[in-house]
């Protein structure tokens, strides 16, 4: 009721933008979209085989990756979707593994070819994990931006996310990842084929360049300067 209508509202993703425009409190304000930036000089591609050697991973396997802050958010972050997607893919490609990082205290469930890495110790370690992986599975049911997805893409790692979530914004082209509709069959043969095709067309350097063009500190800062001028 008393919100200053002259205040500009900054949304960091299309998901936030759309919801802000529907908001009773915010819809009378000017609403703009400016994504969060990322340090593309740090989050950048690194040799996959070298990263696997450092981490002790097998060089000839397909590695999927999933991550979250803690186990209490497993439903919102789509851990169940991730496990089923991987299990279906693993029926076709037996040489695949799923690595999960995050705070997993008191999580005792066991799955075939699924490895729980626990919490990462540093950004340097996380960058190696991105480099050593083949695809990030990030099917969050609700994700307003998606920092992990942006870091992964900046390192050249393609992603799988859900439609109408923040990370969908990052997919500048279909070689960077795929977005799935939660209202359709997420586990169909067609979806598994899309994931396999994504593995075949991945160009880490090209993915990383696309992120640098859009989400680097300089690009985002220039956008802010234009708005506040």
Backbone as CSV, one residue per row, in Angstrom:
resi,resn,N_x,N_y,N_z,CA_x,CA_y,CA_z,C_x,C_y,C_z
1,UNK,0.829,-1.215,0.000,0.000,0.000,0.000,0.859,1.260,0.000
2,UNK,1.938,1.259,0.791,2.761,2.457,0.927,4.062,2.379,0.119
3,UNK,4.223,1.351,-0.679,5.459,1.199,-1.457,5.626,2.358,-2.437
4,UNK,6.808,2.946,-2.432,7.119,4.054,-3.334,7.069,3.558,-4.775
5,UNK,6.180,4.110,-5.572,6.008,3.651,-6.958,7.142,4.115,-7.867
6,UNK,8.013,4.997,-7.358,9.156,5.450,-8.155,10.348,4.504,-8.051
7,UNK,10.274,3.569,-7.103,11.369,2.612,-6.941,11.375,1.647,-8.129
8,UNK,12.541,1.477,-8.728,12.672,0.501,-9.817,12.890,-0.890,-9.216
9,UNK,12.274,-1.876,-9.806,12.428,-3.260,-9.365,13.348,-3.978,-10.343
10,UNK,14.395,-4.599,-9.833,15.338,-5.329,-10.681,15.106,-6.831,-10.517
11,UNK,14.732,-7.494,-11.584,14.609,-8.953,-11.600,15.861,-9.534,-12.236
12,UNK,16.325,-10.679,-11.739,17.561,-11.265,-12.280,17.306,-12.359,-13.309
13,UNK,16.024,-12.717,-13.521,15.696,-13.752,-14.503,14.303,-13.491,-15.050
14,UNK,13.952,-14.132,-16.145,12.607,-13.993,-16.699,11.557,-14.513,-15.726
15,UNK,11.908,-15.551,-14.956,10.978,-16.097,-13.958,10.636,-15.017,-12.932
16,UNK,11.663,-14.323,-12.422,11.420,-13.243,-11.466,10.651,-12.094,-12.114
17,UNK,11.012,-11.777,-13.351,10.364,-10.672,-14.073,8.872,-10.939,-14.239
18,UNK,8.523,-12.139,-14.700,7.120,-12.482,-14.924,6.323,-12.445,-13.623
19,UNK,6.918,-12.974,-12.551,6.212,-12.993,-11.270,6.089,-11.597,-10.655
20,UNK,7.091,-10.756,-10.874,7.023,-9.380,-10.366,5.910,-8.603,-11.059
21,UNK,5.747,-8.833,-12.356,4.703,-8.136,-13.118,3.297,-8.559,-12.683
22,UNK,3.200,-9.769,-12.125,1.902,-10.255,-11.638,1.640,-9.841,-10.182
23,UNK,2.675,-9.350,-9.515,2.583,-9.055,-8.088,1.718,-7.831,-7.813
24,UNK,0.790,-7.964,-6.865,-0.059,-6.833,-6.469,0.791,-5.681,-5.936
25,UNK,1.862,-6.006,-5.213,2.722,-4.986,-4.613,3.616,-4.284,-5.633
26,UNK,4.085,-5.032,-6.634,5.150,-4.515,-7.506,4.702,-4.087,-8.894
27,UNK,3.539,-4.498,-9.334,3.185,-4.340,-10.754,3.055,-2.879,-11.193
28,UNK,2.874,-1.942,-10.245,2.790,-0.526,-10.608,4.173,0.113,-10.768
29,UNK,5.206,-0.570,-10.317,6.565,-0.037,-10.432,7.181,-0.384,-11.779
30,UNK,8.243,0.324,-12.123,8.999,-0.020,-13.317,9.846,-1.245,-12.987
31,UNK,9.678,-2.304,-13.761,10.382,-3.564,-13.484,11.338,-3.866,-14.630
32,UNK,12.595,-4.097,-14.294,13.639,-4.330,-15.291,14.320,-5.664,-15.012
33,UNK,14.925,-6.216,-16.040,15.666,-7.464,-15.865,17.163,-7.217,-16.038
34,UNK,17.929,-7.525,-14.993,19.391,-7.497,-15.076,19.896,-8.759,-14.380
35,UNK,20.503,-9.679,-15.099,20.986,-10.918,-14.472,22.122,-10.654,-13.491
36,UNK,22.376,-11.609,-12.615,23.549,-11.548,-11.748,24.788,-11.857,-12.594
37,UNK,25.917,-11.223,-12.296,27.133,-11.479,-13.074,27.916,-12.665,-12.530
38,UNK,28.904,-13.083,-13.297,29.787,-14.171,-12.869,31.214,-13.827,-13.299
39,UNK,32.172,-14.278,-12.516,33.579,-14.029,-12.837,34.018,-15.041,-13.898
40,UNK,33.891,-14.642,-15.157,34.220,-15.548,-16.262,35.722,-15.747,-16.419
41,UNK,36.524,-14.938,-15.708,37.976,-15.166,-15.719,38.367,-16.304,-14.778
42,UNK,37.480,-16.602,-13.810,37.720,-17.743,-12.904,36.962,-18.979,-13.386
43,UNK,35.655,-18.827,-13.591,34.831,-19.951,-14.047,34.993,-20.094,-15.551
44,UNK,35.928,-20.939,-15.955,36.229,-21.117,-17.370,36.652,-22.569,-17.618
45,UNK,36.652,-23.016,-18.872,36.966,-24.421,-19.174,38.366,-24.824,-18.737
46,UNK,38.465,-26.101,-18.374,39.737,-26.715,-17.992,39.738,-28.107,-18.615
47,UNK,40.898,-28.621,-18.971,40.999,-29.904,-19.648,40.298,-31.024,-18.860
48,UNK,39.369,-31.713,-19.525,38.554,-32.729,-18.855,39.396,-33.892,-18.329
49,UNK,40.283,-34.435,-19.154,41.080,-35.584,-18.728,42.026,-35.224,-17.590
50,UNK,42.566,-34.014,-17.626,43.454,-33.566,-16.556,42.677,-33.413,-15.245
51,UNK,41.455,-32.873,-15.355,40.616,-32.712,-14.164,40.254,-34.073,-13.566
52,UNK,39.941,-35.046,-14.434,39.599,-36.383,-13.942,40.789,-37.064,-13.288
53,UNK,41.966,-36.811,-13.816,43.187,-37.381,-13.229,43.405,-36.819,-11.828
54,UNK,43.214,-35.511,-11.667,43.402,-34.863,-10.368,42.388,-35.380,-9.348
55,UNK,41.129,-35.567,-9.809,40.049,-35.993,-8.916,39.999,-37.509,-8.710
56,UNK,40.745,-38.254,-9.536,40.728,-39.711,-9.438,39.515,-40.349,-10.092
57,UNK,38.909,-39.652,-11.072,37.765,-40.199,-11.803,38.258,-41.014,-12.994
58,UNK,37.440,-41.961,-13.444,37.792,-42.771,-14.616,37.679,-41.930,-15.890
59,UNK,38.624,-42.122,-16.802,38.690,-41.239,-17.968,37.694,-41.588,-19.057
60,UNK,37.174,-42.831,-19.060,36.338,-43.263,-20.180,34.862,-43.410,-19.815
61,UNK,34.408,-42.751,-18.753,33.005,-42.835,-18.359,32.284,-41.518,-18.626
62,UNK,30.951,-41.593,-18.701,30.121,-40.403,-18.821,29.682,-40.000,-17.416
63,UNK,30.037,-38.792,-17.013,29.740,-38.335,-15.661,28.662,-37.252,-15.668
64,UNK,27.569,-37.540,-14.955,26.537,-36.545,-14.712,26.810,-35.909,-13.355
65,UNK,26.342,-34.666,-13.196,26.583,-33.945,-11.951,25.278,-33.319,-11.464
66,UNK,25.102,-33.322,-10.151,23.954,-32.667,-9.517,24.457,-32.057,-8.225
67,UNK,23.959,-30.852,-7.886,24.413,-30.228,-6.653,23.341,-29.383,-6.001
68,UNK,23.396,-29.290,-4.677,22.501,-28.421,-3.937,23.138,-28.063,-2.603
69,UNK,22.550,-27.065,-1.924,23.162,-26.575,-0.684,22.980,-27.563,0.460
70,UNK,21.768,-28.142,0.598,21.577,-29.143,1.651,20.373,-30.027,1.334
71,UNK,20.323,-31.166,2.019,19.370,-32.229,1.721,17.921,-31.820,1.962
72,UNK,17.691,-30.806,2.807,16.322,-30.376,3.093,15.629,-29.807,1.856
73,UNK,16.412,-29.417,0.845,15.848,-28.820,-0.359,15.753,-29.819,-1.517
74,UNK,15.833,-31.111,-1.201,15.938,-32.100,-2.269,14.717,-32.168,-3.172
75,UNK,13.506,-31.883,-2.649,12.317,-31.935,-3.508,12.265,-30.733,-4.445
76,UNK,12.463,-29.534,-3.897,12.454,-28.330,-4.727,13.555,-28.400,-5.780
77,UNK,14.729,-28.900,-5.395,15.860,-28.978,-6.329,15.736,-30.150,-7.303
78,UNK,14.755,-31.025,-7.099,14.498,-32.098,-8.065,15.454,-33.268,-7.982
79,UNK,15.871,-33.628,-6.763,16.756,-34.789,-6.621,16.088,-36.053,-7.150
80,UNK,14.791,-36.209,-6.887,14.068,-37.393,-7.362,14.026,-37.452,-8.884
81,UNK,13.847,-36.299,-9.524,13.841,-36.230,-10.998,15.220,-36.596,-11.531
82,UNK,16.248,-36.038,-10.888,17.628,-36.307,-11.301,17.946,-37.798,-11.263
83,UNK,17.607,-38.441,-10.152,17.915,-39.866,-9.987,17.195,-40.706,-11.037
84,UNK,15.930,-40.392,-11.306,15.191,-41.185,-12.281,15.695,-40.942,-13.701
85,UNK,16.024,-39.682,-14.024,16.604,-39.381,-15.346,17.894,-40.166,-15.543
86,UNK,18.743,-40.135,-14.512,20.020,-40.841,-14.615,19.819,-42.337,-14.734
87,UNK,18.937,-42.886,-13.930,18.699,-44.331,-13.970,18.205,-44.772,-15.345
88,UNK,17.336,-43.981,-15.957,16.850,-44.307,-17.302,17.972,-44.205,-18.335
89,UNK,18.818,-43.180,-18.196,19.950,-43.040,-19.116,20.927,-44.189,-18.926
90,UNK,21.113,-44.610,-17.692,22.071,-45.668,-17.370,21.638,-47.027,-17.919
91,UNK,20.355,-47.182,-18.189,19.884,-48.415,-18.818,20.409,-48.524,-20.242
92,UNK,20.613,-47.365,-20.869,21.106,-47.312,-22.256,22.632,-47.268,-22.281
93,UNK,23.189,-46.440,-21.400,24.645,-46.253,-21.342,25.153,-46.722,-19.979
94,UNK,25.630,-47.958,-19.927,26.082,-48.560,-18.672,27.377,-47.934,-18.148
95,UNK,28.050,-47.164,-19.010,29.316,-46.557,-18.617,29.111,-45.136,-18.101
96,UNK,28.042,-44.929,-17.342,27.762,-43.591,-16.823,27.666,-43.602,-15.304
97,UNK,27.981,-42.452,-14.708,27.911,-42.284,-13.259,27.285,-40.928,-12.947
98,UNK,26.666,-40.857,-11.778,26.112,-39.596,-11.287,26.835,-39.210,-10.010
99,UNK,27.432,-38.022,-10.011,28.068,-37.479,-8.814,27.186,-36.381,-8.235
100,UNK,26.974,-36.428,-6.923,26.136,-35.436,-6.247,26.962,-34.736,-5.178
101,UNK,26.991,-33.392,-5.251,27.716,-32.650,-4.210,26.732,-31.789,-3.413
102,UNK,27.092,-31.496,-2.177,26.245,-30.692,-1.305,26.271,-31.215,0.115
103,UNK,25.523,-30.561,0.990,25.466,-30.947,2.392,24.486,-32.107,2.537
104,UNK,25.006,-33.320,2.690,24.187,-34.533,2.635,24.154,-35.278,3.957
105,UNK,24.312,-34.554,5.057,24.302,-35.168,6.382,22.984,-35.919,6.600
106,UNK,23.080,-37.110,7.127,21.926,-37.978,7.447,21.225,-38.554,6.211
107,UNK,21.844,-38.456,5.041,21.262,-39.064,3.838,21.916,-40.424,3.638
108,UNK,21.146,-41.468,3.776,21.721,-42.815,3.802,21.286,-43.699,2.625
109,UNK,20.493,-43.157,1.710,19.995,-43.977,0.601,21.139,-44.336,-0.354
110,UNK,21.072,-45.536,-0.918,22.106,-46.008,-1.838,21.511,-46.236,-3.225
111,UNK,22.256,-45.863,-4.244,21.812,-46.055,-5.618,22.987,-46.574,-6.446
112,UNK,22.672,-47.381,-7.434,23.712,-47.932,-8.296,24.341,-46.837,-9.153
113,UNK,25.661,-46.812,-9.198,26.434,-45.858,-9.994,26.203,-44.403,-9.604
114,UNK,25.766,-44.183,-8.359,25.595,-42.825,-7.843,26.590,-42.616,-6.708
115,UNK,27.357,-41.548,-6.809,28.404,-41.267,-5.833,28.115,-39.930,-5.144
116,UNK,28.125,-39.913,-3.818,27.873,-38.692,-3.051,29.200,-38.069,-2.636
117,UNK,29.483,-36.895,-3.194,30.770,-36.241,-2.965,30.807,-35.461,-1.663
118,UNK,29.649,-35.114,-1.111,29.617,-34.250,0.066,29.854,-32.797,-0.317
119,UNK,30.157,-31.988,0.666,30.359,-30.559,0.412,31.718,-30.315,-0.238
120,UNK,31.752,-29.418,-1.203,33.026,-29.057,-1.830,33.785,-28.123,-0.902
121,UNK,35.097,-28.270,-0.887,35.931,-27.520,0.048,36.237,-26.106,-0.435
122,UNK,36.205,-25.900,-1.747,36.579,-24.589,-2.283,36.023,-24.442,-3.699
123,UNK,36.033,-23.220,-4.211,35.633,-22.981,-5.599,36.604,-23.635,-6.577
124,UNK,37.867,-23.739,-6.184,38.851,-24.409,-7.048,38.471,-25.869,-7.254
125,UNK,38.047,-26.535,-6.168,37.621,-27.928,-6.277,36.361,-28.044,-7.122
126,UNK,35.425,-27.116,-6.912,34.170,-27.156,-7.668,34.430,-26.938,-9.156
127,UNK,35.380,-26.061,-9.481,35.722,-25.820,-10.887,36.279,-27.086,-11.536
128,UNK,37.077,-27.839,-10.791,37.597,-29.114,-11.292,36.464,-30.115,-11.534
129,UNK,35.487,-30.127,-10.617,34.349,-31.045,-10.748,33.534,-30.704,-11.992
130,UNK,33.305,-29.405,-12.231,32.611,-28.994,-13.459,33.394,-29.449,-14.691
131,UNK,34.715,-29.251,-14.652,35.558,-29.589,-15.801,35.553,-31.081,-16.091
132,UNK,35.495,-31.897,-15.040,35.574,-33.349,-15.199,34.240,-33.977,-15.605
133,UNK,33.148,-33.218,-15.472,31.809,-33.749,-15.741,31.402,-33.549,-17.198
134,UNK,30.335,-34.257,-17.599,29.832,-34.160,-18.974,28.526,-33.374,-19.081
135,UNK,27.653,-33.491,-18.072,26.374,-32.774,-18.067,25.978,-32.470,-16.621
136,UNK,25.467,-31.258,-16.387,24.884,-30.923,-15.089,23.372,-31.138,-15.165
137,UNK,22.849,-31.992,-14.304,21.402,-32.177,-14.188,20.901,-31.212,-13.118
138,UNK,20.007,-30.292,-13.516,19.528,-29.262,-12.589,18.018,-29.053,-12.748
139,UNK,17.225,-30.126,-12.553,15.777,-30.016,-12.791,15.013,-29.483,-11.578
140,UNK,15.400,-28.298,-11.084,14.706,-27.715,-9.941,13.257,-27.419,-10.294
141,UNK,12.365,-27.745,-9.377,10.953,-27.421,-9.583,10.719,-25.918,-9.454
142,UNK,11.535,-25.269,-8.643,11.470,-23.814,-8.503,12.894,-23.292,-8.350
143,UNK,13.292,-22.415,-9.258,14.653,-21.860,-9.241,14.577,-20.455,-9.812
144,UNK,14.795,-19.459,-8.968,14.598,-18.088,-9.426,15.753,-17.574,-10.287
145,UNK,16.964,-18.118,-10.090,18.104,-17.720,-10.929,18.906,-18.944,-11.351
146,UNK,19.673,-19.536,-10.437,20.422,-20.748,-10.762,21.918,-20.533,-10.873
147,UNK,22.547,-20.159,-9.753,23.976,-19.838,-9.759,24.842,-21.034,-10.164
148,UNK,24.503,-22.232,-9.681,25.286,-23.424,-10.031,25.257,-23.645,-11.537
149,UNK,24.087,-23.458,-12.142,23.971,-23.630,-13.603,24.846,-22.631,-14.349
150,UNK,24.865,-21.389,-13.872,25.667,-20.363,-14.530,27.160,-20.664,-14.398
151,UNK,27.591,-21.100,-13.221,29.001,-21.474,-13.028,29.378,-22.629,-13.951
152,UNK,28.507,-23.634,-14.015,28.787,-24.805,-14.849,28.918,-24.409,-16.316
153,UNK,27.974,-23.622,-16.803,28.006,-23.198,-18.207,29.244,-22.351,-18.505
154,UNK,29.610,-21.496,-17.562,30.800,-20.674,-17.761,32.055,-21.538,-17.872
155,UNK,32.011,-22.733,-17.235,33.112,-23.699,-17.348,32.944,-24.603,-18.574
156,UNK,31.895,-24.370,-19.355,31.689,-25.149,-20.575,30.861,-26.400,-20.391
157,UNK,30.201,-26.549,-19.228,29.427,-27.757,-18.941,27.958,-27.525,-19.291
158,UNK,27.386,-28.298,-20.227,25.969,-28.121,-20.591,25.048,-28.546,-19.449
159,UNK,23.809,-28.033,-19.470,22.884,-28.293,-18.368,21.559,-28.863,-18.875
160,UNK,20.868,-29.547,-17.963,19.486,-29.972,-18.181,18.663,-29.345,-17.068
161,UNK,17.686,-28.511,-17.433,16.857,-27.831,-16.435,15.383,-27.969,-16.818
162,UNK,14.508,-27.363,-16.033,13.086,-27.376,-16.330,12.664,-26.033,-16.915
163,UNK,11.627,-26.061,-17.746,11.070,-24.833,-18.295,10.456,-23.994,-17.178
164,UNK,10.359,-22.692,-17.433,9.777,-21.728,-16.490,10.537,-21.682,-15.174
165,UNK,11.861,-21.805,-15.273,12.746,-21.582,-14.129,13.878,-20.663,-14.585
166,UNK,14.589,-20.065,-13.635,15.654,-19.123,-13.960,16.703,-19.635,-14.929
167,UNK,17.228,-20.870,-14.738,18.303,-21.360,-15.604,17.944,-21.462,-17.085
168,UNK,16.656,-21.489,-17.409,16.269,-21.556,-18.823,16.795,-20.344,-19.588
169,UNK,16.963,-19.212,-18.895,17.488,-17.996,-19.532,18.889,-18.199,-20.094
170,UNK,19.661,-19.080,-19.456,21.073,-19.241,-19.832,21.246,-19.969,-21.164
171,UNK,20.215,-20.675,-21.616,20.339,-21.518,-22.806,20.188,-20.678,-24.069
172,UNK,21.292,-20.046,-24.449,21.297,-19.171,-25.620,21.065,-19.972,-26.895
173,UNK,21.549,-21.210,-26.925,21.253,-22.101,-28.057,21.136,-23.537,-27.541
174,UNK,20.670,-24.440,-28.420,20.374,-25.810,-27.978,21.615,-26.671,-27.767
175,UNK,22.798,-26.108,-28.030,24.028,-26.848,-27.756,24.528,-26.594,-26.326
176,UNK,23.868,-25.671,-25.630,24.264,-25.350,-24.261,23.484,-26.171,-23.243
177,UNK,22.396,-26.776,-23.677,21.592,-27.574,-22.759,20.175,-27.737,-23.252
178,UNK,19.356,-28.360,-22.435,17.948,-28.556,-22.786,17.083,-28.220,-21.564
179,UNK,15.881,-27.696,-21.851,14.906,-27.448,-20.786,13.716,-28.362,-21.011
180,UNK,13.272,-29.014,-19.953,12.200,-30.004,-20.034,10.927,-29.459,-19.393
181,UNK,9.796,-29.875,-19.935,8.490,-29.469,-19.410,8.054,-30.466,-18.338
182,UNK,7.890,-29.987,-17.110,7.538,-30.886,-16.005,6.153,-31.510,-16.187
183,UNK,5.313,-30.905,-17.041,3.969,-31.433,-17.279,3.949,-32.533,-18.334
184,UNK,5.102,-32.783,-18.949,5.206,-33.854,-19.936,6.020,-35.004,-19.341
185,UNK,6.179,-36.067,-20.109,6.916,-37.239,-19.623,8.412,-36.932,-19.587
186,UNK,8.933,-36.734,-18.362,10.350,-36.387,-18.216,11.270,-37.579,-18.463
187,UNK,10.704,-38.779,-18.493,11.540,-39.977,-18.528,11.337,-40.794,-19.804
188,UNK,10.821,-40.133,-20.827,10.556,-40.827,-22.087,11.857,-41.114,-22.837
189,UNK,11.747,-41.987,-23.824,12.897,-42.309,-24.672,13.377,-41.069,-25.407
190,UNK,12.430,-40.187,-25.760,12.769,-38.956,-26.463,13.680,-38.070,-25.617
191,UNK,13.394,-37.970,-24.313,14.223,-37.163,-23.411,15.622,-37.759,-23.283
192,UNK,15.694,-39.073,-23.147,16.995,-39.742,-23.049,17.812,-39.502,-24.318
193,UNK,17.149,-39.531,-25.469,17.831,-39.257,-26.746,18.347,-37.818,-26.796
194,UNK,17.569,-36.878,-26.262,17.996,-35.476,-26.236,19.249,-35.308,-25.384
195,UNK,19.277,-36.012,-24.259,20.458,-35.940,-23.384,21.675,-36.548,-24.089
196,UNK,21.464,-37.676,-24.772,22.555,-38.306,-25.510,23.066,-37.391,-26.620
197,UNK,22.142,-36.741,-27.317,22.530,-35.808,-28.383,23.311,-34.630,-27.826
198,UNK,22.918,-34.184,-26.632,23.626,-33.076,-26.000,25.076,-33.457,-25.709
199,UNK,25.295,-34.684,-25.314,26.659,-35.176,-25.093,27.476,-35.151,-26.379
200,UNK,26.810,-35.419,-27.495,27.512,-35.526,-28.781,27.897,-34.169,-29.368
201,UNK,27.160,-33.091,-29.020,27.403,-31.793,-29.670,28.125,-30.795,-28.777
202,UNK,28.464,-31.206,-27.574,29.058,-30.271,-26.611,30.382,-29.690,-27.101
203,UNK,30.479,-28.359,-27.069,31.727,-27.640,-27.333,31.949,-26.710,-26.140
204,UNK,32.795,-27.155,-25.197,32.968,-26.427,-23.941,33.377,-24.975,-24.159
205,UNK,34.300,-24.742,-25.081,34.781,-23.384,-25.298,33.693,-22.477,-25.860
206,UNK,32.859,-23.024,-26.740,31.782,-22.235,-27.331,30.726,-21.888,-26.279
207,UNK,30.387,-22.862,-25.436,29.428,-22.611,-24.355,29.949,-21.497,-23.442
208,UNK,31.203,-21.603,-23.044,31.806,-20.621,-22.149,31.827,-19.226,-22.777
209,UNK,32.132,-19.138,-24.072,32.156,-17.841,-24.774,30.779,-17.184,-24.751
210,UNK,29.729,-17.992,-24.938,28.371,-17.446,-24.927,28.020,-16.848,-23.571
211,UNK,28.456,-17.500,-22.493,28.202,-16.970,-21.154,28.986,-15.676,-20.925
212,UNK,30.222,-15.644,-21.395,31.052,-14.449,-21.220,30.440,-13.238,-21.928
213,UNK,29.813,-13.490,-23.083,29.183,-12.400,-23.846,27.984,-11.811,-23.113
214,UNK,27.382,-12.573,-22.220,26.099,-12.181,-21.627,26.158,-11.930,-20.126
215,UNK,27.014,-12.676,-19.399,26.953,-12.647,-17.942,28.249,-12.233,-17.251
216,UNK,29.231,-11.755,-17.996,30.472,-11.303,-17.342,30.208,-10.025,-16.542
217,UNK,31.089,-9.723,-15.596,30.930,-8.521,-14.775,30.784,-7.266,-15.646
218,UNK,31.607,-7.158,-16.681,31.588,-5.945,-17.503,30.254,-5.787,-18.228
219,UNK,29.755,-6.882,-18.803,28.494,-6.812,-19.546,27.343,-6.403,-18.623
220,UNK,27.272,-7.015,-17.446,26.198,-6.701,-16.501,26.349,-5.274,-15.974
221,UNK,27.588,-4.862,-15.666,27.830,-3.504,-15.165,27.412,-2.459,-16.201
222,UNK,27.727,-2.700,-17.466,27.335,-1.769,-18.530,25.819,-1.622,-18.593
223,UNK,25.110,-2.735,-18.401,23.650,-2.694,-18.397,23.114,-1.865,-17.244
224,UNK,23.708,-2.020,-16.062,23.296,-1.240,-14.880,23.546,0.256,-15.098
225,UNK,24.710,0.574,-15.659,25.066,1.995,-15.879,24.054,2.652,-16.802
226,UNK,23.658,1.955,-17.861,22.667,2.514,-18.803,21.358,2.807,-18.099
227,UNK,20.923,1.894,-17.246,19.648,2.072,-16.546,19.703,3.236,-15.575
228,UNK,20.776,3.321,-14.782,20.825,4.366,-13.761,21.209,5.722,-14.324
229,UNK,21.729,5.752,-15.559,21.929,7.036,-16.238,20.588,7.596,-16.718
